[in-house]
Amino acid sequence: MSVRQILLLRVGMDLGFGALGPLFADGCFEYIPIPENPEKTSSRSILFSQIPGRFGGTAEQFLPKRYRESPAHYDPEFETFTYGDPTKYKRGQLLRLTRDDILLFYAGLRPPAQQQGSRLYLIGYFTIKNVYDVTTLHPWPPPGLKHLWANAHFRRKNGDQGLVVAEGSPHTSRLLTKAVPISDERQEVLPAMQRRLGIMGSVKRAGAGRWVPPAYVSSVAEWLRTL
């Protein structure tokens, strides 16, 4: 398997929605997606109460009351390993990925009893199987892409113009068991991660991903397989 590129993306619940995924004392965590846009829901939408927790219960138990009966924008999802985005910058980045490249995800997490601050953690990755430029909007969702329908964008009542969906190989993609710290509380990359990933500075923003520099790609890919 030859990995040419690794794209680092921020995903999951953040403080803009008033919550973060929980981080437990042993380093285990729950991945909590963001809420879905209420105007885009359909009969295929999945509720937070339908997303099982890895350690019991469902995702809703970690959310403010206003979201507990709400639909989730479950993206990425780690059941069929899909991630989609129609926005200009992420769309372009996803289209650059080819088979065996890696899509590496990080998210804000904190212990359930902690009320202030947050750090960012690596939570999982996809080894790319295919990338789809979804241009067939009728009928929706497109029958020819039924294997991608678990993705949040295919659960919406209408297609998103410009949507690109990355599909990970089920054998070499995973949600990590334990979160790996990538930032301090200022959301600046930790020195150890600077040396590991070749990335420095702030990783707070989610508007676009960060590319691991080519000289680091092989070593990062090997390291991820040990997590």
C-alpha positions in Angstrom: 0.0 0.0 0.0 1.5 3.3 -1.1 0.3 6.4 0.8 1.0 9.6 -1.2 -1.0 12.1 0.8 -2.5 12.6 4.3 -5.2 15.2 4.9 -5.9 16.2 8.4 -9.5 17.4 9.1 -11.4 18.6 12.2 -14.7 17.0 12.7 -17.3 16.3 15.5 -19.1 18.3 18.1 -17.5 21.6 19.1 -18.2 24.5 21.6 -20.0 26.4 18.9 -22.9 24.0 19.7 -22.2 24.1 23.4 -20.7 20.6 23.9 -17.7 18.4 23.2 -17.2 14.7 22.9 -16.3 13.1 26.3 -12.7 12.0 27.1 -12.4 9.5 29.8 -9.6 9.0 32.3 -8.0 6.1 30.5 -7.9 8.0 27.2 -11.0 6.4 25.7 -13.6 8.7 24.2 -16.9 8.9 22.4 -17.1 10.5 19.0 -20.1 12.9 18.9 -21.1 14.4 15.5 -22.5 17.8 15.1 -26.3 18.4 14.9 -28.0 18.3 11.5 -29.5 21.4 9.9 -33.2 21.1 10.8 -34.2 22.3 7.3 -32.4 19.5 5.6 -33.7 16.5 7.6 -35.6 13.6 6.0 -37.1 10.3 7.0 -33.6 8.9 6.6 -32.1 11.2 9.1 -30.5 9.6 12.2 -31.1 10.9 15.7 -28.5 11.3 18.4 -30.6 8.8 20.4 -30.0 6.2 17.6 -26.2 6.5 17.7 -24.9 3.9 20.1 -22.1 4.8 22.5 -19.1 2.6 22.6 -19.3 2.3 26.3 -23.1 2.2 26.8 -26.0 4.4 26.2 -26.3 6.6 23.1 -24.8 9.9 21.9 -27.6 12.0 23.3 -26.4 11.5 26.9 -23.4 13.8 26.2 -25.4 16.6 24.7 -27.3 19.7 26.0 -31.0 19.0 26.4 -31.9 21.0 23.2 -30.2 18.5 21.0 -31.2 15.2 22.7 -34.1 14.5 20.5 -32.5 16.1 17.4 -31.1 14.6 14.2 -27.3 14.3 13.9 -25.1 15.2 11.0 -23.3 11.8 11.3 -20.2 12.7 9.2 -17.7 11.1 9.2 -19.4 7.8 10.0 -17.3 4.8 11.1 -19.7 2.1 10.1 -19.3 2.1 6.3 -16.5 4.7 6.5 -17.7 7.7 4.6 -17.1 11.4 4.8 -18.7 14.1 2.6 -18.4 17.8 2.1 -19.8 20.2 -0.5 -18.0 23.4 0.6 -15.4 25.0 -1.7 -12.1 24.3 0.1 -12.8 20.9 1.5 -14.4 19.7 -1.7 -11.2 20.6 -3.5 -9.1 18.9 -1.0 -11.1 15.7 -1.0 -10.9 15.6 -4.8 -7.1 15.5 -4.6 -7.2 12.3 -2.6 -6.6 9.0 -4.4 -6.7 5.3 -3.5 -4.6 4.4 -0.4 -4.2 8.1 0.7 -5.3 8.8 4.3 -8.0 11.1 5.7 -7.0 11.7 9.3 -9.7 13.1 11.7 -9.3 15.1 14.9 -11.9 16.5 17.3 -12.3 18.6 20.4 -12.7 16.5 23.5 -12.7 17.0 27.3 -13.6 15.1 30.5 -17.3 15.2 31.2 -16.8 16.9 34.6 -14.7 19.7 33.0 -16.6 22.9 32.2 -13.9 25.1 30.6 -11.3 24.8 27.9 -10.7 22.0 25.4 -7.9 20.3 23.6 -7.9 18.6 20.2 -7.3 14.9 19.7 -6.8 12.5 16.8 -9.8 10.2 16.8 -9.6 8.1 13.6 -8.7 7.8 10.0 -9.8 6.4 6.6 -7.5 4.7 4.1 -9.1 5.9 0.9 -10.9 3.4 -1.3 -12.7 5.8 -3.6 -13.7 9.5 -3.9 -17.0 10.4 -5.5 -17.9 13.7 -7.1 -21.6 13.4 -6.6 -23.2 15.1 -9.6 -26.3 12.9 -10.0 -28.9 14.7 -7.9 -32.1 13.1 -9.3 -33.5 10.9 -8.0 -32.2 11.6 -4.5 -30.5 9.7 -3.0 -28.9 8.3 -6.2 -29.6 4.5 -6.4 -26.2 3.9 -8.0 -24.4 5.1 -4.8 -26.5 3.2 -2.3 -23.4 1.9 -0.6 -22.8 5.5 0.5 -26.2 6.2 1.9 -25.1 5.9 5.6 -23.4 9.2 5.1 -25.2 12.3 6.5 -25.3 14.1 3.2 -27.2 11.2 1.6 -29.7 11.2 4.6 -30.7 14.7 3.7 -34.0 15.3 1.8 -32.1 17.0 -1.1 -28.6 16.7 -2.5 -26.0 19.3 -1.7 -24.6 21.0 -4.8 -20.9 20.2 -5.2 -20.9 17.3 -2.8 -17.8 15.1 -2.7 -17.8 11.9 -0.7 -14.7 9.9 0.4 -15.1 6.2 1.1 -12.6 4.4 3.3 -11.5 0.8 3.0 -13.3 -1.1 5.8 -10.2 -3.2 6.5 -7.7 -0.3 6.9 -10.0 2.5 8.4 -10.9 2.9 12.0 -12.2 4.9 14.9 -9.4 4.9 17.4 -10.0 3.3 20.8 -8.0 6.0 22.6 -7.7 9.6 21.6 -4.2 11.0 20.7 -3.5 14.6 21.9 -2.7 16.9 19.0 -3.0 20.3 20.7 -2.7 22.3 23.9 -5.6 24.3 25.3 -4.9 27.2 22.9 -5.4 24.6 20.2 -1.8 25.0 19.0 -0.1 21.8 17.8 1.9 20.2 20.6 5.7 20.0 20.0 5.7 16.2 19.9 3.0 16.3 17.2 4.9 19.0 15.3 7.8 16.5 15.1 5.5 13.6 14.3 3.2 15.3 11.7 5.3 18.1 10.4 2.4 20.5 11.1 2.6 23.5 13.4 0.5 26.4 14.6 -3.2 26.6 15.3 -5.5 23.7 14.3 -8.6 25.3 15.8 -10.4 26.2 12.5 -12.5 23.6 10.6 -12.9 25.5 7.3 -10.3 23.5 5.5 -7.9 20.6 6.2 -4.2 20.6 6.6 -1.9 18.5 4.5 0.9 16.5 6.1 4.1 17.5 4.3 5.3 14.9 1.8 8.5 14.1 3.8 6.4 13.0 6.8 3.7 11.0 5.0 5.3 7.5 5.1 6.3 7.7 8.7 2.9 9.1 9.8 1.1 6.3 7.9 3.2 3.6 9.6 2.6 5.2 13.0 -1.1 5.4 12.5 -1.2 1.6 12.0 0.2 1.1 15.5 -2.5 3.1 17.2 
